[in-house]
Amino acid sequence: MPVRNTESRIPGGFSTNNIKRFGEAANNGTASPNYALISYLSSPIRRIPGSPFWNKYVVFVDTSSVSNSQTFSYNWTIEFLDATNNQIPQMASIAVRTQTGILDFNSSAYYPDDTILDVAAFCRISVTVNLITLTLSHAIVEPLQSITDLLGGTLVGPGGINLDALAIYGNSATTAALANLYREYILESVNIVYSETLKIPANLVAAVSYLNIYQNGRNENAVLEQNLNNPPADWNADAANKDALGVGILKPHFAAMFIPQNGQSGAPYLTFQELDQLQVSDPEQAVFDQFVALPADQRLDIYNLLRFPKSGIQHCAFVLNKLKNSNTAWTTFEKNDLADQGECVKSIVSELTAGPFQGVPDFSLLGKKTYQISWSPYILKIVEPVLYKLIKIKVLDIRSGRPVTDAKLKKLVIEAEVSGNQTFRLSQEFDYDKSSIQESAIQAANGLVRKPNGHYSVWAITRKIHRPASWTAAGMPLLPMPTTPFGRPIPWTTVSTTPVRRHPQMTACGSSSTNIMTTALPMTPVS
């Protein structure tokens, strides 16, 4: 069949920067690309062991440069690879053919025993359409340990008081999905969007998405998708065309009053209007009629900007910030102020789906619930920073103190100084080239220990970074945590360097030992 309307154009064109706004993506070149493959989820993809591997893929074809008079078919190949990037013997590659550029992939349809996926380290997906092949490769990693610990934790509080499970970790399936699939998108969404610095906290966006996922899943709005691919006369024929769309729970006709045209900074598709100022009996219908009157390409652009999780969540944060700034009483509010501004939060979240108002509208159930859970333990756990330290290693000769120029350090194991046996997992292995000073930097996040291997077994005393009542550590000068509502953290802003210790001579390295320096950096998420 011909390329569908919804996969025929990308706002701003098929450049690498434009397609990556939607998710992990690949196109067919850099000069004049006209094919693109976009993944709903970005690498690394966190998968719970023993559960299916799910992802959705969309192929776009620029029909302004590729003839759409032919019949298109899409040939997909899915492979699961081990840590050495080789095919897993017991897992044959999967071949799928579709008539549209959509692959909603669930591994359980092909591997009934999901446990065989537990050895997979990568998923490689390729699609061939019209002799053009596009490929993406995702790393498959374990789920966030902090969320797994939260969901599996005890529900008994101090004094043996039973705690409400919903208050502690919400709906466990929704919390796990939001944290493991969309967490990075949420953290990215509250930075700079369309050249604007947003003043919306990540936990507010997370709470909106959480409630949407709990009630509607991915919120695909299949009726709207079908109508957009039908003749234009059908585009306003169904009431569902007015429904919200995507994980960011935005209605296209309201979002058109905020999103800049063609996905670039500038004027929005529709003029901003407050519904309570329109002198009509049905203000939303009036805005919707204006949306339907837009050129078809513009309506398709808005639909595509909202349907993908990454761009949908980003535009949710962008519209919330616009709604906050539309009320002069709230424009000066910073991110940390909103915890104490219930009227502001309830109002702007209500306006996401009810449309903008000059006066504070009747708060919707979504607005009330979002404010209620935005600072709950499970939402804060989802958006809290993944903390790490920067470790620098020098391998020195124990007799002369000079760097060992031919030393190769394969792996580093970091052992926790506090919190029992909890340890760090390294984000990468090491294989240093020969140089005068053997030095590199790593990022370490919560997880499992990697056993030492190679020429040197280097152990450094450090500590598991968490948020206890007292933010102190022996020998590590840290700023005290400022007091904020609901115990929300403020990132450290100073940098300090502290020697840890000199390790005694190691039998594995003969006449050499190590000197390890630890640098405490401002705590930032690990991407």
Secondary structure as UniProt FT lines:
FT   HELIX           5..7
FT   TURN            11..12
FT   HELIX           16..19
FT   TURN            20..22
FT   STRAND          24..27
FT   STRAND          35..39
FT   STRAND          45..46
FT   TURN            49..50
FT   STRAND          54..61
FT   TURN            63..65
FT   STRAND          74..81
FT   TURN            83..84
FT   TURN            89..90
FT   STRAND          94..98
FT   STRAND          102..106
FT   HELIX           107..109
FT   HELIX           114..119
FT   STRAND          122..129
FT   TURN            130..131
FT   STRAND          132..141
FT   HELIX           145..151
FT   HELIX           158..160
FT   HELIX           165..169
FT   HELIX           172..189
FT   STRAND          192..193
FT   TURN            194..195
FT   STRAND          196..197
FT   HELIX           202..216
FT   TURN            217..218
FT   HELIX           222..228
FT   HELIX           232..234
FT   TURN            235..236
FT   HELIX           239..242
FT   TURN            246..249
FT   HELIX           252..255
FT   TURN            256..258
FT   HELIX           261..263
FT   HELIX           275..277
FT   HELIX           283..292
FT   HELIX           296..307
FT   HELIX           309..325
FT   TURN            328..332
FT   HELIX           335..340
FT   HELIX           342..354
FT   HELIX           365..373
FT   TURN            374..375
FT   HELIX           377..383
FT   STRAND          390..397
FT   TURN            398..400
FT   TURN            405..406
FT   STRAND          412..416
FT   TURN            420..421
FT   STRAND          423..426
FT   STRAND          441..446
FT   STRAND          458..462
FT   TURN            474..475
FT   HELIX           485..487
FT   STRAND          496..502
FT   HELIX           507..509
FT   TURN            510..511
FT   STRAND          512..520
//
